[in-house]
Amino acid sequence: MPSVKSAEKRARTNLKRRERNRRDRSRMRTAIKKVRQAPSAGSAREALVGAESLLDRLAGRGVIHGNAAARHKSRLHAYVAKLEA
């Protein structure tokens, strides 16, 4: 256990951040699954809008890397375009 007061606060902060990041990554994976499991192209397009927004937010906060967000968005766009074709 930390013996310095600042180290105790650091441990609490790290715990909060880790929990928040885990929750956010879980939401991201769920949003991606919703796009891939959408029953129609129209509902996939709607789910894509939400997933794209979430990915941008997470990249902005540093939960995931910007390039990872771009890669996910690119692959989801290609998937939806293939559904619509």
C-alpha positions in Angstrom: 0.0 0.0 0.0 1.2 3.5 -0.7 2.5 5.4 2.3 2.7 8.9 0.8 -0.5 10.9 0.6 0.0 11.8 -3.0 0.5 8.1 -3.9 -2.7 7.2 -2.2 -4.6 9.7 -4.2 -2.8 8.5 -7.4 -4.0 4.9 -6.6 -7.6 6.1 -6.2 -7.4 8.1 -9.4 -5.9 5.2 -11.3 -8.7 3.0 -10.1 -11.4 5.4 -11.2 -9.8 5.9 -14.6 -9.3 2.2 -15.1 -13.0 1.5 -14.3 -14.1 4.3 -16.6 -11.9 3.1 -19.5 -13.2 -0.5 -19.1 -16.8 0.8 -19.2 -16.0 2.9 -22.3 -14.2 0.1 -24.1 -17.1 -2.2 -23.4 -19.6 0.4 -24.8 -17.4 0.6 -27.9 -17.4 -3.1 -28.5 -21.1 -3.2 -28.0 -21.7 -0.4 -30.5 -19.5 -2.2 -33.1 -21.5 -5.4 -32.6 -24.7 -3.5 -33.0 -23.6 -2.4 -36.5 -22.4 -5.8 -37.5 -25.6 -7.6 -36.2 -28.1 -5.1 -37.6 -30.9 -6.9 -39.4 -31.0 -4.4 -42.3 -28.9 -1.9 -44.1 -31.0 1.0 -42.7 -30.6 0.0 -39.1 -26.9 -0.7 -39.7 -26.5 2.9 -41.0 -28.3 4.2 -37.9 -26.1 2.1 -35.6 -23.0 3.3 -37.5 -23.8 6.9 -36.7 -23.8 6.2 -33.0 -20.7 4.0 -33.1 -18.8 6.6 -35.1 -19.7 9.3 -32.6 -18.6 7.1 -29.7 -15.3 6.1 -31.3 -14.5 9.8 -32.0 -15.3 10.7 -28.3 -13.1 7.8 -27.0 -10.2 8.8 -29.2 -10.5 12.4 -28.1 -10.4 11.3 -24.4 -7.4 9.0 -25.1 -9.3 5.8 -24.2 -8.3 4.4 -27.6 -5.7 5.7 -30.1 -6.9 7.9 -32.9 -5.7 5.5 -35.5 -7.5 2.7 -33.9 -10.7 4.7 -34.0 -10.1 5.5 -37.7 -9.5 1.9 -38.4 -12.7 0.8 -36.7 -14.7 3.5 -38.5 -13.2 2.6 -41.9 -14.0 -1.1 -41.5 -17.6 -0.4 -40.3 -18.2 2.0 -43.3 -17.0 -0.7 -45.7 -19.2 -3.3 -44.0 -22.3 -1.0 -44.3 -21.5 -0.1 -47.9 -21.3 -3.8 -48.7 -24.7 -4.3 -47.1 -26.3 -1.5 -49.1 -24.8 -2.6 -52.4 
